[in-house]
Amino acid sequence: MAKKAAGAALTPMAIAVLALLEERPMHPYEMYQLLRTRREDHLIKIRPGSLYHTVDRLTQHDFAAAEGTDRAGNRPERTIYRITDAGRAALRGQVTELLRQPLREYPIFPVALAESHNLPREQVLAALRERIARLDGDIAELDALRDWVRHRSVPRRYWMVLDYLRAQRATEVGWLRDFVAELESGELTWEAFDPETGERLPDPDERLGHDWAASISEDIFDEVRKGGDTSPTP
């Protein structure tokens, strides 16, 4: 199998595994336990099957290598892995690139938000109020974690991501509260639906709707990016 070059794209799980092996050699079950106890599930999906598959892939690409086995009590032997020089270079290259270059990660929530006009106003409001409550719970949990590490003088470089995650959620909650307030007050006009059939009712006064982005030519888009005149043409 062809080997990956240093800096080649790594999955989030692969980054997490290599980062653990950069600390010390360990077996996959220990990796799984550490990721769970460190609450890395705030950052990545942690599933045993995915982790073991990732270790196999990293070994195939010479980013990790088996260096021995370990046995605890009557349990089967477990293979211990270490990071290789190529794995270390790949880890550092990928982290550097991800820090440097913003990527379009295509999270699913903006898709739902963009298509929320397909739902009646009250249904959107109910769903978003529930989302806000869940996000408030996430913020409270992150605040508790941040207080815990602060009081134990854990160097901030190990947990600064908690500040970032909290800022993300707080920003989203702030935007959602404003959006909900606009929708509740009627300041933001919404789709009308037939109360009996549930079908959306046409708006005869609407000039642009679904196809608004299709009306922006590349020339217009270039002008917009340069800060030019964005007023509609007569």
Contacts in CASP RR format, 6 or more apart in sequence:
PFRMAT RR
TARGET T0000
AUTHOR 0000-0000-0000
METHOD contacts of the structure
MODEL  1
MAKKAAGAALTPMAIAVLALLEERPMHPYEMYQLLRTRREDHLIKIRPGS
LYHTVDRLTQHDFAAAEGTDRAGNRPERTIYRITDAGRAALRGQVTELLR
QPLREYPIFPVALAESHNLPREQVLAALRERIARLDGDIAELDALRDWVR
HRSVPRRYWMVLDYLRAQRATEVGWLRDFVAELESGELTWEAFDPETGER
LPDPDERLGHDWAASISEDIFDEVRKGGDTSPTP
1 60 0 8 1.000
1 61 0 8 1.000
3 61 0 8 1.000
3 62 0 8 1.000
3 86 0 8 1.000
4 61 0 8 1.000
4 63 0 8 1.000
4 90 0 8 1.000
6 86 0 8 1.000
6 87 0 8 1.000
6 89 0 8 1.000
6 90 0 8 1.000
6 93 0 8 1.000
7 89 0 8 1.000
7 90 0 8 1.000
7 92 0 8 1.000
7 93 0 8 1.000
7 94 0 8 1.000
7 97 0 8 1.000
8 90 0 8 1.000
8 94 0 8 1.000
9 94 0 8 1.000
10 18 0 8 1.000
10 90 0 8 1.000
10 91 0 8 1.000
10 94 0 8 1.000
11 54 0 8 1.000
12 43 0 8 1.000
12 44 0 8 1.000
12 45 0 8 1.000
13 44 0 8 1.000
13 45 0 8 1.000
13 50 0 8 1.000
13 51 0 8 1.000
13 54 0 8 1.000
14 54 0 8 1.000
14 57 0 8 1.000
14 58 0 8 1.000
14 63 0 8 1.000
15 91 0 8 1.000
15 94 0 8 1.000
15 95 0 8 1.000
16 35 0 8 1.000
16 40 0 8 1.000
16 43 0 8 1.000
16 44 0 8 1.000
17 31 0 8 1.000
17 51 0 8 1.000
17 54 0 8 1.000
17 55 0 8 1.000
17 58 0 8 1.000
17 64 0 8 1.000
18 58 0 8 1.000
18 63 0 8 1.000
18 64 0 8 1.000
18 83 0 8 1.000
18 87 0 8 1.000
18 88 0 8 1.000
18 90 0 8 1.000
18 91 0 8 1.000
19 91 0 8 1.000
20 26 0 8 1.000
20 31 0 8 1.000
20 34 0 8 1.000
20 35 0 8 1.000
21 31 0 8 1.000
21 64 0 8 1.000
21 81 0 8 1.000
21 82 0 8 1.000
21 83 0 8 1.000
22 83 0 8 1.000
22 88 0 8 1.000
22 91 0 8 1.000
25 67 0 8 1.000
25 80 0 8 1.000
25 81 0 8 1.000
25 82 0 8 1.000
26 34 0 8 1.000
26 80 0 8 1.000
26 81 0 8 1.000
27 70 0 8 1.000
27 78 0 8 1.000
27 79 0 8 1.000
27 80 0 8 1.000
27 81 0 8 1.000
28 51 0 8 1.000
28 52 0 8 1.000
28 55 0 8 1.000
28 78 0 8 1.000
28 79 0 8 1.000
28 81 0 8 1.000
29 78 0 8 1.000
31 51 0 8 1.000
31 55 0 8 1.000
32 46 0 8 1.000
32 48 0 8 1.000
32 51 0 8 1.000
35 41 0 8 1.000
35 44 0 8 1.000
35 46 0 8 1.000
35 51 0 8 1.000
36 46 0 8 1.000
39 145 0 8 1.000
40 46 0 8 1.000
42 142 0 8 1.000
42 161 0 8 1.000
42 162 0 8 1.000
42 165 0 8 1.000
43 161 0 8 1.000
55 64 0 8 1.000
55 81 0 8 1.000
58 64 0 8 1.000
58 81 0 8 1.000
58 87 0 8 1.000
59 65 0 8 1.000
59 66 0 8 1.000
59 81 0 8 1.000
61 86 0 8 1.000
62 84 0 8 1.000
62 86 0 8 1.000
62 87 0 8 1.000
63 83 0 8 1.000
63 84 0 8 1.000
63 86 0 8 1.000
63 87 0 8 1.000
63 90 0 8 1.000
63 91 0 8 1.000
64 81 0 8 1.000
64 82 0 8 1.000
64 83 0 8 1.000
64 84 0 8 1.000
64 87 0 8 1.000
65 81 0 8 1.000
65 82 0 8 1.000
65 84 0 8 1.000
66 79 0 8 1.000
66 80 0 8 1.000
66 81 0 8 1.000
67 80 0 8 1.000
67 81 0 8 1.000
67 82 0 8 1.000
68 79 0 8 1.000
68 80 0 8 1.000
69 77 0 8 1.000
69 78 0 8 1.000
69 79 0 8 1.000
69 80 0 8 1.000
70 77 0 8 1.000
70 78 0 8 1.000
70 80 0 8 1.000
71 77 0 8 1.000
71 78 0 8 1.000
72 78 0 8 1.000
83 91 0 8 1.000
116 124 0 8 1.000
117 190 0 8 1.000
117 191 0 8 1.000
118 191 0 8 1.000
118 200 0 8 1.000
119 127 0 8 1.000
120 190 0 8 1.000
120 191 0 8 1.000
120 193 0 8 1.000
120 198 0 8 1.000
121 183 0 8 1.000
121 190 0 8 1.000
121 191 0 8 1.000
124 183 0 8 1.000
124 190 0 8 1.000
125 180 0 8 1.000
125 183 0 8 1.000
125 184 0 8 1.000
128 176 0 8 1.000
128 179 0 8 1.000
128 180 0 8 1.000
129 180 0 8 1.000
131 176 0 8 1.000
132 173 0 8 1.000
132 176 0 8 1.000
132 177 0 8 1.000
132 180 0 8 1.000
135 169 0 8 1.000
135 172 0 8 1.000
135 173 0 8 1.000
135 176 0 8 1.000
136 173 0 8 1.000
138 169 0 8 1.000
139 166 0 8 1.000
139 169 0 8 1.000
139 170 0 8 1.000
139 173 0 8 1.000
142 162 0 8 1.000
142 165 0 8 1.000
142 166 0 8 1.000
142 169 0 8 1.000
143 166 0 8 1.000
145 159 0 8 1.000
145 162 0 8 1.000
146 159 0 8 1.000
146 162 0 8 1.000
146 163 0 8 1.000
146 166 0 8 1.000
149 158 0 8 1.000
149 159 0 8 1.000
149 162 0 8 1.000
179 188 0 8 1.000
181 187 0 8 1.000
182 188 0 8 1.000
183 190 0 8 1.000
191 200 0 8 1.000
191 201 0 8 1.000
191 203 0 8 1.000
192 200 0 8 1.000
192 201 0 8 1.000
192 203 0 8 1.000
193 199 0 8 1.000
193 200 0 8 1.000
193 201 0 8 1.000
194 200 0 8 1.000
194 201 0 8 1.000
208 215 0 8 1.000
216 224 0 8 1.000
223 229 0 8 1.000
223 230 0 8 1.000
224 230 0 8 1.000
END
